[in-house]
Amino acid sequence: MTFKGYIALLALVPLGFAGVWDLQKRIDASQSRAQVEDDQVILRSGKLVKAMSLEYAPLMADIYWTRVVQYFGNKHAGKQVDLRLLWPLLDLTTVLDQHLMPAYHFGSTFLSDAPPRGAGRPDLAVQLIERGIQANPEQWRLYYDLGFVYYFDMKDYPKASNAFYEGSKNPNALIWMKVMAAKIAAEGNSTETSVFLWRDVYNTTKDPEIKENALTHLQLLRSEEDCKQLDALGDQYEKQFGRRPKRISDLVQAGMLRGAPVDPAGYPYTLSEEGKAQLNLDSPLLEKQVMAGPGK
């Protein structure tokens, strides 16, 4: 290179840096609007990404799983219900590494939960778990996850029972898998079964958000049972006095209750205009009840 050429190159370097700096500022501005979504839609073919990754496919799977968690967390924090990229990201993750168990366990929860907690796509959750079972038949917990989705999100009790039964055939599976299969086959939906499943989630998960979600459902199930018992007392009161009670204190004064019962959050139950037991309007469980939706 001549001396003049070298001088010209030195003159171009600052211009190059300036161009890169300007480009980076534009990228940052774009990312602040789109967050993590832009780079997720470039490649959606798991097989293609796996072929490109060569022996680094498991590492790429870990990276994409991190993306899944970030994507879901950002959407959840922003209370956004559009989770359309959740399935493509999970699809990529589990094609890259078919043995990444957290992707199946937590990914199916992200997919199956109703909005705004999740994507409201239990069908895709089933597809994800079945892929996991095919690749990891020794993992009996995947059958538990499958039964969970069928039981709570799809209300398909025969398939839920069958999932628990198939999982119970694994010699390492806990004995209650077979018990759950029998209970669901005999009873379908029952509060006792729901409490058992949510309590297991609460006791076994290490994810704080999922643990909190399980605790919420346990609290709602307890309040649901409390309201059923109060309504039964209301029926008894109506037979005795010819009218529905207007307040919980009516049941107390009639000697049917020792005092005003409270929900798991510590707020006293109230009666509706029809004399039916309900959560207190000030109870934080009321909002959670609406968020949880019916039947879960």
Buried (B, 14 or more C-beta within 10 A) or exposed (E): EEEEEEEEEEEEEEEEEEEEEEEEEEEEEEEEEEBBBEEBEEEBEBEEBBEEBEEEBBEBBBBBBEBBBEBBEEBBEEEEBEBEBBBBBBBBBBBBBBEBEBBBBBBBBBBBBBBEBBBBBBEBBBBBBBBBBEBBEEBBBBBBBBBBBBBBBBBBBEBBBBBBBBBBEBEEBBEBBBBBBEBBBEEBEEEEBBBBBBBBBBEEBEBEBBBEBBBBBBBBBBBBEBBEEBBEBBEBBEEEEEEBBEEBBBBBEBEBBEEEBBBBBEBBBBBEEEBBBBBBEEBBBBEBBEBBEEEB
